[in-house]
Amino acid sequence: MAGPYTTDCPPGGENADSWVRRGMACTRRRKYTDAIESFGRALGYDQDSVEALLGRGNALYALERYEDALAAYDRALEVAPDRPAIHLARSNALTALGRAEEAVAAYERAMGLRRRRERE
């Protein structure tokens, strides 16, 4: 019997973390639509889940939905502005959109944050 969650991804659960884990598993299996849905479910439990926002952005990026990916990354930065991975992902989306200057600035911000963390 087919249902909305009958892929080879693990089942979700009753909290954000379980849906993030499902979304990550779906992403690894390149089931990006399922991943996006799973990250969306995670955000239903915790709208500020940085892992769900970043995962959603990455899945959207994989589907070449760059504007949507950028929006997810921007929302993630509202919650966690000092996470280098988010700035780096944002740089990739901006590059894909042909926004080179903004992409370079996002990349430089990511590298600056990484260097700062290494010194701490």
Secondary structure as the mmCIF struct_conf table of DSSP 4:
data_model
#
loop_
_struct_conf.conf_type_id
_struct_conf.id
_struct_conf.beg_label_comp_id
_struct_conf.beg_label_asym_id
_struct_conf.beg_label_seq_id
_struct_conf.end_label_comp_id
_struct_conf.end_label_asym_id
_struct_conf.end_label_seq_id
TURN_TY1_P TURN_TY1_P1 PRO A 4 TYR A 5
BEND BEND1 THR A 7 CYS A 9
HELX_LH_PP_P HELX_LH_PP_P1 PRO A 10 PRO A 11
BEND BEND2 GLU A 14 ASN A 15
HELX_RH_AL_P HELX_RH_AL_P1 ALA A 16 ARG A 28
TURN_TY1_P TURN_TY1_P2 ARG A 29 ARG A 30
HELX_RH_AL_P HELX_RH_AL_P2 TYR A 32 TYR A 45
TURN_TY1_P TURN_TY1_P3 GLN A 47 ASP A 48
HELX_RH_AL_P HELX_RH_AL_P3 VAL A 50 ALA A 62
TURN_TY1_P TURN_TY1_P4 LEU A 63 GLU A 64
HELX_RH_AL_P HELX_RH_AL_P4 TYR A 66 VAL A 79
TURN_TY1_P TURN_TY1_P5 PRO A 81 ASP A 82
HELX_RH_AL_P HELX_RH_AL_P5 PRO A 84 ALA A 96
TURN_TY1_P TURN_TY1_P6 LEU A 97 GLY A 98
HELX_RH_AL_P HELX_RH_AL_P6 ALA A 100 ARG A 119
#
